Amino acid sequence: WILGNMRSRQDFYITVSRNGWLFRRTRHLLTIEGQAEPDSIGKKGGPQYPHAVTVGNNIWIAYSITKMKEGVTRVPIDKLVDICKDLPPLKH
C-alpha cells in the first residue's frame, strides 16, 4: 500500500497492490478542511506529513493538521484486502 494526499493537502488516499508493483485500487481515507490557527501564520490545510505503522491487523496513520495539531487514523488491513478481491489474477 501507498499513502498520499492531494496537492490541496485536505484529503488522504491509500492505494493498494497485490504484488507491490502494480497498484490498481485507490480509496479515499479522509478529508479535513483545516482552518488557520491563531498562531499558525496563516497555515491551513488538512492532514499532512503522515507516518504510518502496521500494528497487528491495522495500519495506524499519524499526521499533522495545520502544523499545530495531530491526528491519528486506523485502517483495518482486512478492509484493504477486501477492495482487492475483485481484481483479475496476476499473470506471471
BELFEN-V720750 format. One record per residue. N is the residue number from 1. RES is the residue in three letters. PSI is psi in degrees with one decimal (* if undefined). BURIAL is + if it has 9 or more other ideal C-beta (glycine too) atoms within 8 Angstrom, else -. Layout:
n = (N | N)
res = (RES | RES)
psi = (PSI | PSI)
burial = (BURIAL | BURIAL)
This chain:
n = (1 | 2 | 3 | 4 | 5 | 6 | 7 | 8 | 9 | 10 | 11 | 12 | 13 | 14 | 15 | 16 | 17 | 18 | 19 | 20 | 21 | 22 | 23 | 24 | 25 | 26 | 27 | 28 | 29 | 30 | 31 | 32 | 33 | 34 | 35 | 36 | 37 | 38 | 39 | 40 | 41 | 42 | 43 | 44 | 45 | 46 | 47 | 48 | 49 | 50 | 51 | 52 | 53 | 54 | 55 | 56 | 57 | 58 | 59 | 60 | 61 | 62 | 63 | 64 | 65 | 66 | 67 | 68 | 69 | 70 | 71 | 72 | 73 | 74 | 75 | 76 | 77 | 78 | 79 | 80 | 81 | 82 | 83 | 84 | 85 | 86 | 87 | 88 | 89 | 90 | 91 | 92)
res = (TRP | ILE | LEU | GLY | ASN | MET | ARG | SER | ARG | GLN | ASP | PHE | TYR | ILE | THR | VAL | SER | ARG | ASN | GLY | TRP | LEU | PHE | ARG | ARG | THR | ARG | HIS | LEU | LEU | THR | ILE | GLU | GLY | GLN | ALA | GLU | PRO | ASP | SER | ILE | GLY | LYS | LYS | GLY | GLY | PRO | GLN | TYR | PRO | HIS | ALA | VAL | THR | VAL | GLY | ASN | ASN | ILE | TRP | ILE | ALA | TYR | SER | ILE | THR | LYS | MET | LYS | GLU | GLY | VAL | THR | ARG | VAL | PRO | ILE | ASP | LYS | LEU | VAL | ASP | ILE | CYS | LYS | ASP | LEU | PRO | PRO | LEU | LYS | HIS)
psi = (153.0 | 134.1 | 138.6 | 170.7 | 165.2 | 170.2 | -32.0 | -15.8 | 32.2 | -15.8 | 144.2 | 139.1 | 152.0 | 134.6 | 134.7 | 156.2 | 147.3 | -31.1 | -1.7 | -2.1 | -18.2 | 106.5 | 112.3 | 2.3 | 125.9 | 135.5 | 144.1 | 129.9 | -48.3 | 156.0 | 132.7 | 117.8 | 91.0 | 146.8 | 148.7 | 131.7 | 153.8 | -38.0 | 18.5 | 5.9 | 44.4 | 2.8 | 129.7 | 170.4 | -179.6 | -141.5 | 132.4 | 163.1 | 56.3 | 151.3 | 124.8 | 141.5 | 148.0 | 125.0 | 113.6 | -127.0 | 24.6 | 151.5 | 124.6 | 127.3 | 119.8 | 144.5 | 163.9 | 146.2 | 115.8 | 22.6 | 11.5 | -15.2 | 164.5 | 153.3 | 156.9 | 135.5 | 138.2 | 132.2 | 113.8 | 129.1 | -33.4 | -26.4 | -34.6 | -38.7 | -41.1 | -38.8 | -9.0 | -6.7 | -33.8 | 6.0 | 145.2 | 156.4 | 148.5 | 139.0 | 139.1 | *)
burial = (- | - | + | - | + | - | - | - | + | + | + | + | + | + | + | + | + | - | - | - | - | - | + | - | + | - | + | - | + | + | - | + | - | + | - | + | + | - | - | + | - | - | + | - | + | + | + | + | - | + | - | + | - | - | - | - | - | + | + | + | + | + | + | + | + | + | - | + | - | - | + | - | + | - | + | - | + | - | - | + | - | - | + | + | - | - | - | - | - | - | - | -)
